[in-house]
Amino acid sequence: MRGLEKVRAEVSLTALAYNIRRVLNLVAFDELMAAVKAAPG
């Protein structure tokens, strides 16, 4: 990527993907789905 804005976006997406994978590994998938369904909204 070129440009600070594009690099920041790429780093943000990478961090998001890392955090999602980390949550899935730390929390049982069934528990996560139950929490998502129980969330307001």
C-alpha positions as CSV (number, residue, x, y, z in Angstrom):
1,M,0.0,0.0,0.0
2,R,1.0,3.5,-0.6
3,G,-0.1,6.5,1.4
4,L,-0.5,6.8,5.2
5,E,-4.3,6.6,5.1
6,K,-4.3,3.3,3.1
7,V,-1.6,1.8,5.3
8,R,-3.6,2.7,8.4
9,A,-6.7,1.1,6.9
10,E,-4.8,-2.1,6.1
11,V,-3.3,-2.2,9.6
12,S,-6.7,-1.7,11.1
13,L,-8.2,-4.6,9.1
14,T,-5.2,-6.8,10.1
15,A,-5.7,-6.0,13.7
16,L,-9.5,-6.7,13.4
17,A,-8.9,-10.1,11.8
18,Y,-6.3,-11.0,14.5
19,N,-8.7,-10.0,17.3
20,I,-11.6,-11.9,15.8
21,R,-9.4,-15.1,15.5
22,R,-8.2,-14.5,19.1
23,V,-11.7,-14.3,20.5
24,L,-12.8,-17.4,18.6
25,N,-9.8,-19.3,20.1
26,L,-10.3,-18.0,23.7
27,V,-14.1,-18.3,23.9
28,A,-16.0,-21.4,22.8
29,F,-17.8,-20.7,19.5
30,D,-21.2,-21.7,21.0
31,E,-20.8,-19.3,23.9
32,L,-19.9,-16.5,21.4
33,M,-22.9,-17.2,19.3
34,A,-25.1,-17.2,22.4
35,A,-23.7,-13.9,23.5
36,V,-24.2,-12.3,20.0
37,K,-27.9,-13.5,20.0
38,A,-28.4,-12.2,23.5
39,A,-26.9,-8.7,22.7
40,P,-29.5,-5.9,22.4
41,G,-30.1,-4.6,18.9
